[in-house]
Amino acid sequence: VPFCFPKKNNFPAEPSTAGSVPGRMAEADVLRLLSEAERHNDEEESSQAEQKAEEALKLLRKTPEVVPGPADAVRILALSSSAQGNRKAALNRIAAERPTLPGQRSQAVLTLAFAEVANSRCGSKRREEALQAAFQAVESFRALGDRRMEGWSLVALAHTHVQRGTKSEIVEELDRAIEAASEAEEILRDVGDRVGEGKAMHTIAVALSFQNNIDEAVERSRSLVTYWHDLGYKRLEAFQQECVSEWELARHNPEEALEVAQA
């Protein structure tokens, strides 16, 4: 797994509007579907993730003004395609949805999705576009007062800084990555998004590893193994163990690396 980066996810914990009883039931269905879709995405169960996200999108098309909205489902679908290596299809889907979802928040969600997909394995031009998109998403969600999505935009920004720091060998970018991820960690902890918080913490560990601060990267990553275990995310737990093993090898501890790999 390149750079030990996990996939990203997010969904608001509560619907934004009350409405009628049937309306509240529909919103509850949407939140459940989005939650299940993102969990499947994190567990690399792409077909299930896409099925749930498409179901949510079908419901959300009927009420595009609610939060979460259609763009949130489109974001999950794009991330699922990207995770399967279909980044061109993911970017095309985001672009195709932009004219149909003109709302300010919807546009911000699609901008975030673009930043998340385009920052890796899409070439240097796309990486620069991803950086600008991440900055734009942070500012948009900050202006909207959407703290959770601001936090996720900061995670995307941090990822792009790490990519620039490693691909372009710009050392200062790793400091910027740690700064953005640390801010994201604080925000996501405040809003109770434990998955987002964990991914922000992981991004800090990745940046530290590229700064050759392997000791702290290992320490942080070991604590995250337990973190994901406690949340019940088996793939992310295994993924974090893989990172610990990789970094233990980097600091010439083959026995420790083997122990973690066999856990």
C-alpha positions as CSV (number, residue, x, y, z in Angstrom):
1,V,0.0,0.0,0.0
2,P,1.7,3.2,-1.1
3,F,2.9,5.4,1.7
4,C,0.7,3.5,4.1
5,F,-2.3,5.7,3.3
6,P,-5.8,4.4,4.3
7,K,-8.9,5.3,2.3
8,K,-11.0,8.2,3.6
9,N,-14.5,8.4,4.7
10,N,-17.1,10.6,6.4
11,F,-20.8,11.1,6.9
12,P,-22.7,13.5,9.2
13,A,-23.9,11.9,12.4
14,E,-27.3,13.7,12.3
15,P,-29.7,14.8,9.5
16,S,-30.0,18.5,9.1
17,T,-33.8,18.8,8.9
18,A,-36.7,17.5,11.0
19,G,-39.6,17.4,8.6
20,S,-42.5,14.9,8.7
21,V,-42.3,11.4,10.2
22,P,-41.9,9.8,6.8
23,G,-39.3,12.4,6.0
24,R,-37.3,11.6,9.1
25,M,-37.5,7.9,8.3
26,A,-36.2,8.5,4.8
27,E,-33.3,10.6,6.3
28,A,-32.5,7.8,8.8
29,D,-32.4,5.4,5.9
30,V,-30.0,7.6,4.0
31,L,-27.7,8.0,7.0
32,R,-27.7,4.2,7.5
33,L,-26.9,3.6,3.9
34,L,-24.1,6.1,3.8
35,S,-22.7,4.7,7.0
36,E,-22.8,1.2,5.7
37,A,-21.3,2.2,2.4
38,E,-18.3,3.9,4.0
39,R,-17.7,1.0,6.3
40,H,-17.7,-1.4,3.4
41,N,-15.3,1.0,1.6
42,D,-12.9,0.8,4.5
43,E,-13.1,-2.9,4.6
44,E,-12.3,-3.1,0.9
45,E,-15.8,-4.5,0.1
46,S,-16.3,-2.3,-3.0
47,S,-19.4,-3.9,-4.5
48,Q,-21.3,-3.6,-1.2
49,A,-20.1,-0.1,-0.8
50,E,-21.3,1.0,-4.2
51,Q,-24.6,-0.8,-3.8
52,K,-25.3,1.1,-0.6
53,A,-24.1,4.4,-1.9
54,E,-26.2,4.1,-5.1
55,E,-29.3,3.3,-2.9
56,A,-28.6,6.4,-0.9
57,L,-28.1,8.5,-4.0
58,K,-31.4,7.4,-5.4
59,L,-33.2,8.6,-2.2
60,L,-31.2,11.8,-2.0
61,R,-32.0,12.8,-5.6
62,K,-35.6,13.4,-4.4
63,T,-34.5,15.9,-1.7
64,P,-31.2,17.4,-2.9
65,E,-31.4,20.2,-0.3
66,V,-30.9,18.0,2.8
67,V,-27.6,17.3,4.5
68,P,-26.1,14.9,3.7
69,G,-27.1,15.4,0.1
70,P,-26.5,13.6,-3.3
71,A,-22.9,14.9,-3.4
72,D,-22.1,12.9,-0.3
73,A,-23.1,9.7,-2.0
74,V,-21.3,10.7,-5.2
75,R,-18.2,11.2,-3.1
76,I,-18.4,7.7,-1.7
77,L,-18.9,6.3,-5.2
78,A,-15.9,8.2,-6.5
79,L,-13.7,7.1,-3.6
80,S,-14.8,3.5,-4.2
81,S,-13.8,3.7,-7.9
82,S,-10.5,5.2,-7.0
83,A,-9.8,2.5,-4.4
84,Q,-10.2,0.0,-7.2
85,G,-7.8,1.8,-9.4
86,N,-10.4,3.5,-11.6
87,R,-9.3,7.0,-10.9
88,K,-10.2,8.3,-14.4
89,A,-13.8,7.0,-13.9
90,A,-14.0,8.6,-10.5
91,L,-12.9,12.0,-11.7
92,N,-15.3,11.7,-14.7
93,R,-18.1,11.0,-12.3
94,I,-17.3,14.0,-10.1
95,A,-17.1,16.3,-13.2
96,A,-20.4,14.9,-14.6
97,E,-22.3,15.6,-11.3
98,R,-21.1,19.2,-10.9
99,P,-23.7,20.8,-13.3
100,T,-26.6,18.8,-11.6
101,L,-25.7,19.8,-8.0
102,P,-25.2,23.6,-8.0
103,G,-25.6,24.2,-4.3
104,Q,-22.7,25.7,-2.4
105,R,-22.2,22.7,0.0
106,S,-22.7,20.2,-2.9
107,Q,-19.9,21.9,-4.9
108,A,-17.7,21.9,-1.8
109,V,-18.2,18.1,-1.3
110,L,-17.4,17.5,-5.0
111,T,-14.3,19.6,-4.7
112,L,-13.2,17.6,-1.7
113,A,-13.8,14.4,-3.6
114,F,-11.7,15.7,-6.5
115,A,-8.8,16.5,-4.1
116,E,-9.0,13.0,-2.5
117,V,-8.9,11.2,-5.8
118,A,-6.5,13.4,-7.8
119,N,-3.7,13.6,-5.1
120,S,-2.3,10.1,-5.8
121,R,-1.2,8.3,-9.0
122,C,-2.7,10.9,-11.3
123,G,0.4,12.7,-12.3
124,S,2.0,16.0,-11.1
125,K,-0.5,18.2,-12.8
126,R,-3.4,16.6,-11.1
127,R,-1.5,16.7,-7.8
128,E,-1.2,20.4,-8.1
129,E,-4.9,20.7,-8.9
130,A,-5.7,18.5,-5.9
131,L,-3.7,20.8,-3.7
132,Q,-5.7,23.8,-4.8
133,A,-9.0,21.8,-4.5
134,A,-8.1,20.8,-1.0
135,F,-7.4,24.5,0.0
136,Q,-10.7,25.5,-1.6
137,A,-12.7,22.8,0.2
138,V,-11.2,23.8,3.6
139,E,-12.2,27.4,3.0
140,S,-15.7,26.5,1.7
141,F,-16.6,24.3,4.6
142,R,-15.1,26.8,7.1
143,A,-17.4,29.4,5.6
144,L,-20.3,27.1,5.8
145,G,-19.6,26.2,9.4
146,D,-19.4,22.5,8.6
147,R,-16.7,21.5,11.0
148,R,-16.7,17.8,10.2
149,M,-16.2,18.3,6.5
150,E,-13.6,21.0,7.2
151,G,-11.7,18.3,9.1
152,W,-11.9,15.9,6.2
153,S,-10.7,18.6,3.8
154,L,-7.7,19.2,6.1
155,V,-6.9,15.5,5.9
156,A,-7.0,15.6,2.1
157,L,-4.8,18.7,2.2
158,A,-2.3,16.9,4.5
159,H,-2.2,13.9,2.1
160,T,-1.5,16.2,-0.8
161,H,1.3,17.9,1.1
162,V,2.8,14.5,1.8
163,Q,2.6,13.5,-1.8
164,R,4.3,16.8,-2.9
165,G,6.9,16.4,-0.2
166,T,7.9,12.9,-1.4
167,K,7.3,13.1,-5.1
168,S,8.8,16.6,-5.6
169,E,11.3,16.2,-2.7
170,I,10.0,19.5,-1.0
171,V,10.9,18.9,2.6
172,E,8.8,21.8,3.9
173,E,5.7,20.1,2.6
174,L,6.0,17.4,5.3
175,D,5.9,20.1,8.0
176,R,2.7,21.5,6.3
177,A,1.2,18.0,6.2
178,I,1.7,17.5,9.9
179,E,0.3,21.0,10.6
180,A,-2.9,20.3,8.5
181,A,-3.3,16.8,9.9
182,S,-2.9,18.0,13.5
183,E,-5.6,20.6,12.9
184,A,-7.9,17.9,11.3
185,E,-7.3,15.6,14.3
186,E,-8.4,18.2,16.7
187,I,-11.5,19.2,14.7
188,L,-12.6,15.6,14.1
189,R,-12.1,14.7,17.7
190,D,-14.3,17.7,18.7
191,V,-17.1,16.6,16.4
192,G,-16.9,13.0,17.5
193,D,-15.7,11.5,14.2
194,R,-13.4,8.8,15.5
195,V,-12.6,7.3,12.1
196,G,-11.6,10.7,10.7
197,E,-9.6,11.4,13.8
198,G,-7.7,8.1,13.4
199,K,-6.9,8.8,9.8
200,A,-5.6,12.2,10.7
201,M,-3.4,10.7,13.3
202,H,-2.2,8.1,10.8
203,T,-1.3,10.9,8.3
204,I,0.9,12.5,10.9
205,A,2.7,9.2,11.4
206,V,3.3,8.9,7.7
207,A,4.7,12.4,7.4
208,L,7.0,11.7,10.4
209,S,8.3,8.6,8.7
210,F,9.3,10.5,5.6
211,Q,11.1,13.0,7.9
212,N,13.1,10.0,9.1
213,N,11.5,10.3,12.6
214,I,10.8,6.6,12.5
215,D,10.7,6.2,16.3
216,E,7.7,8.5,16.7
217,A,6.1,7.1,13.6
218,V,6.2,3.6,15.0
219,E,5.0,4.8,18.4
220,R,2.0,6.5,16.9
221,S,1.3,3.7,14.6
222,R,1.4,1.1,17.3
223,S,-1.2,3.0,19.3
224,L,-3.4,3.2,16.2
225,V,-3.4,-0.6,15.9
226,T,-5.3,-0.7,19.2
227,Y,-7.4,2.3,18.2
228,W,-8.7,0.6,15.0
229,H,-9.2,-2.7,16.9
230,D,-11.3,-1.0,19.5
231,L,-13.4,0.6,16.8
232,G,-13.9,-2.8,15.1
233,Y,-12.2,-1.8,11.8
234,K,-10.3,-5.1,10.9
235,R,-8.8,-3.9,7.7
236,L,-7.6,-0.7,9.1
237,E,-6.1,-2.5,12.1
238,A,-4.3,-4.9,9.7
239,F,-3.2,-2.1,7.6
240,Q,-1.8,-0.3,10.6
241,Q,0.1,-3.4,11.6
242,E,1.6,-3.5,8.1
243,C,2.8,0.1,8.6
244,V,4.4,-0.8,12.0
245,S,6.2,-3.8,10.4
246,E,7.4,-1.7,7.5
247,W,8.8,1.0,9.8
248,E,10.3,-1.4,12.3
249,L,12.3,-2.8,9.3
250,A,13.3,0.8,8.5
251,R,14.9,1.2,11.9
252,H,16.6,-2.2,11.6
253,N,14.4,-4.2,14.0
254,P,13.6,-7.3,11.9
255,E,12.4,-9.4,14.9
256,E,9.9,-6.7,15.9
257,A,8.8,-6.3,12.3
258,L,8.2,-10.1,12.0
259,E,6.3,-10.2,15.3
260,V,4.0,-7.5,14.2
261,A,3.5,-9.1,10.7
262,Q,2.6,-12.4,12.3
263,A,0.2,-10.9,14.9
